[in-house]
Amino acid sequence: MLQPNPEYINELLELVSNSPFPEHMAMRLTSVDIDGAEVTLDTDRCHLQPYGNVHGGVLATLIDTATFWAAFMRLPEDAGLVNVDLKLNYLKPVTKDRLIATGRTLRPGKTLSYVEASVFDQSNDLVAHGTSTLMTLPGKGLKLKAAKFL
């Protein structure tokens, strides 16, 4: 089995977490492995809708991001991904908390991958769950200095 290169993982985590959109959302990719990823977000006033709950789009973004990175490590180095669909359920309102999204690849594929993600609050209560189908995009890979695998 392939072993992810820790240098590559660290470079990837830094690149993703400091990219414009994750930085804007105050969201961090905290771990990525073959078939799994974790994303965290410390909620703030900017994440709330008028009723004082975390906006559903924030939870959808966490699920979208966790599913994407959970499928990422199986890609060839020259390939990227795009979501084909995103289906989710909101299970509990959140008013403030650290949110943790965990993604897990259910079916990796050369062209399409099927992935799920769960979002938990700090009490480890499940607040949202979703699935995504992701399509591989040849020629759209990230150019990082470190090799992906040892």
FENRADA-V639258 format. One record per residue. OMEGA is omega in whole degrees, -180 to 180 (* if undefined). Layout:
((OMEGA) (OMEGA))
This chain:
((180) (179) (178) (178) (-179) (178) (178) (-179) (179) (178) (179) (-180) (180) (-180) (-176) (-176) (180) (175) (-173) (-175) (177) (178) (178) (-179) (-174) (-176) (180) (168) (-174) (174) (176) (-180) (175) (178) (179) (177) (175) (180) (178) (177) (173) (-176) (179) (-179) (-177) (-180) (-173) (171) (-173) (-180) (178) (176) (174) (-179) (179) (178) (176) (178) (177) (179) (177) (179) (178) (-177) (-179) (179) (180) (-175) (175) (180) (-169) (-171) (178) (-178) (167) (-175) (-179) (-175) (174) (-178) (170) (178) (174) (176) (177) (179) (-179) (177) (174) (-171) (-178) (177) (178) (179) (174) (-179) (165) (177) (-180) (178) (177) (179) (-180) (178) (178) (178) (175) (178) (179) (-179) (-179) (175) (-180) (-169) (175) (174) (176) (177) (-179) (172) (-177) (177) (-178) (174) (177) (-178) (178) (178) (179) (176) (178) (168) (-178) (-180) (177) (179) (178) (178) (-177) (-177) (175) (177) (179) (-178) (-176) (174) (-177) (-176) (177) (*))
